[in-house]
Amino acid sequence: MISKEALIAEFGEQLEFDRSLSEFTTFGTGGPARLFIEVTTVEEMIQAVSAADRLDLEFMVVGGGSNLLVADAGYDGLIIHTGIGGMKLVEENEIVCGAGEELMALVRFAADNSLTGIEFASGIRGTVGGAVYGNAGAYGGDMAQILSSATLVDKAGRVKTVGSDYLRFGYRDSILKTSGEIVVEATFRLSKGDPVRIKEKIDSILAEREAKFPPTDKCAGCIFKNIPDEKSKHGKIPAGRLLEEIGAKSMSVGGARVSPRHANIIINGGGATSKDIRRLADKLKVKVFEKYGIMLEEEVIQVGQF
């Protein structure tokens, strides 16, 4: 066991011990991280990752926490919370953005500069780094379509800038989920557009999204991925449709319940634990499998031991 003094010597006085993670997730659940550090620059990220590598510490980078389910027992390692910010226009149609910026802030920045192509992300919770990591998307668009390049830090603290092809984007997927590399900055190539139409599209998507995902709901968006199917519209069977048909909206476990607005959303209705949410998700998977023979796959990432 590494002593507290040795850990502080490596990470600095900003290192925290047993920091609750519930405030860093949109579910509002989860236990403490044994070690926690906030980084706000690329250099601080490199230092934190390098220190974790030297000490052979398990670590995980967290941004907006909008796609995480943290175990009630917490995480027995180092959580690096990224607050790397900054946005700037380069050329006339490219935006360079820090990974810790809120995705919606990027949507607004693009609109303010009359750039179109990222409106699909309107209302998606979380940070830019998380959106690239999971190839976030909606309304026919995703990050793979607009990402030009990304600056990554690997597990040993080495930095490199790569093109979008390197990330091997898939449906809610990228190579980052297996490589462990961390997005610290991303460049997006968009198109010039009519600022009035861009704003109208953003407002329309926000209104539609907020009807399904009220910003006051403690949830992580859709809990399950849609099911790839070449014969279906857009090449996927909506998981929400299957869940609707098995009566998901009437189901709950403890303080966790399925949203009455959307069958693929689990809400912390008050006092829910992560175990409640996990058990409810498992019940939904079983019912869908029993009726359709399809095993749903989680979109939400589990952290810690359940």
Beta strands, then each sheet from edge to edge (+ up, - down):
strand 1: 16-20
strand 2: 32-39
strand 3: 59-62
strand 4: 68-70
strand 5: 75-82
strand 6: 87-90
strand 7: 94-98
strand 8: 115-116
strand 9: 137-138
strand 10: 141-142
strand 11: 147-153
strand 12: 159-163
strand 13: 182-189
strand 14: 191-192
strand 15: 219-222
strand 16: 227-228
strand 17: 236-237
strand 18: 252-253
strand 19: 256-258
strand 20: 265-268
strand 21: 301-303
sheet 1: 1+ 2- 5- 3-
sheet 2: 4+ 21+
sheet 3: 6+ 7- 13+ 11- 12+
sheet 4: 8+ 14-
sheet 5: 9+ 10-
sheet 6: 15+ 20- 19+ 18-
sheet 7: 16+ 17-
end
